[in-house]
């Protein structure tokens, strides 16, 4: 859409006119965020479970909760967040131009994004994989039967590339139909323009719930890609990327120790040394990260531990009911693992 | 500016005047010559004036040079700064990415494209798709716009009101909404499943996936088609040469248009028949669409995205062109109608031969604007999934490579270039048909 190319053009223009002399070193992102008193967080344009405004206009989702936790850790107040919805194709220009401080936008960590796009990914807040949604009455039971199908895709997503790779590897043909936003893509699929809608499987579950007749659509069993959805920050500011990574780890450690939003105060008197370091009772973890010593305490008070965030937005406490799977803690056979906090 | 250019041109015909004799018999040309001579008076007057203001010109040049340097410095500084910022952030820059493998597919392409093609080729695919839409939409929007614009001046009450309603509806609603309407509302009325497609004798299919038509595949007969084309061109030239002789002999106009149409259609037909009779092979074969597993496959596939975009652009632009035409017609003095009517010219002829040729001079400049708008509006294609330049290049490629500065620059350069070329063509045409006056 015009608006989108304008915003991309604006980002390019911003890049051209923003003076670059020594900016990255003298004022780090953390210092900027603290001086501004507000975190600007790039999120999705509306995806159930990750970032979607509720009926009162409050953003709900795993990504938006992460932003709140980051604001609590960096500024001390989880409410000091400005959410900026970004389309898949605008997100990189937005963070490169400094329009957002952090990208919590179901962004798959890939090599080219880590290098050529100038981003750093340290914390994977959701391990996902790409799947295919089809109509139940199509009689399809496997993605291998999709030879010759039309597939609705969102432009600029890894799904566009994965689908191409998958069909090429299998020697099959398909017809791509791509749209700028996921809502346009889903609408086209629902109207019968395509045989299948392909995206990260968490997104397929989320979008299916918003369809007119969710029961008439099924997700095929194949997961055709690895999609580590990670928190993205601008390359070259390790203080800021350290904080985004360790915040995620802190929330994992909290879950592992059973520290929740409701009982966190009781742990302030805990004798467990890791908990004492985590909550800032002893040690100087906060100082090393450049924030106040109660950074993790404030984050947990605001959104709870990682497990609580997951359940509330994606898991058993949400309408999506996505099993923890790969996103379980390391101690429970999943991939969510935290290095030692010391 | 314009009159100045015209005066400059008029220095040349002056020599023609002193020697040329063949002009004198034609009243029209005499009139044209008179106006040219008057133009020459003007020219000599203005040249004395500019000689008097010579010192002012030097000053002007100085100021313009300063402005030019300032702008160049600003642009250069911005580029230098951008490349500095990008390098500092570790973001890739430069145009090397154009040679890298794209890794994605597109739904419609005029040139072969697959996932192993390069980003540079993806750029070409998008560019050609944008050009395709523009080239199809401009003539159709012009025809529709002229019909509606002329209808608005009609004395037939119903025709006049229908045309007015059309213009008001299409001109006063956003194009994006119209595109979404054509794409979503109209498409939704078509059958979703391939097996339930509307079809015409199992060779033309229409469903939500688009329109599938038999695709003619011209068979190669070793340059024989080139001979046919050459023969057509030769006959066209011949009729053009013969026309004045015919008129001199018979006193009637040579039926140019009918003769050319006859040549254009009968010659290839005769060729096809000859080939079929001599070799027993059909010179044109048809690739007929067939029912596939998921959709109708083969044949000539017209994507619903393209159809919706074309309908949207044509209907929307036609409403603006209609207003341009209406104002152009209104600019022709009423006396011209009355004079033509008093000569008992039929209404159709009055419009075609008296009013429109005069109105067109007023119409062309704003019409050019509408063409440029159509080109730029075609970028709304992205909303309905048509793979135009913005969708493929400033969308997918930008996202996969993250090189916003280069890609936005290239995209803008393309629109600028096509716009300027269109404007140039229209200006040349405008200059040709413009009244020569002082």
Interface residues (C-beta under 8 A of the other chain):
Chain A: X1 X2 X4 X5 X8 X9 X11 X12 X15 X16 X17 X18 X19 X20 X24 X88 X89 X92 X93 X96 X112 X113 X115 X116 X117 X118 X147 X148 X149 X150 X155 X156 X157 X160 X161 X163 X164 X165 X168 X174 X175 X176 X177 X178 X179 X180 X184 X187 X188 X191 X192 X193 X195 X234 X235 X236
Chain B: X78 X79 X81 X82 X84 X85 X86 X88 X89 X90 X91 X92 X97 X103 X104 X105 X106 X107 X115 X176 X184 X187 X188 X192 X193 X208 X209 X292 X293 X294 X295 X297 X304 X305 X379 X380 X382 X383 X384 X385 X387 X390 X391 X394 X395 X396 X398 X399 X400 X401 X402 X403 X404 X405 X407 X408 X409 X411 X412
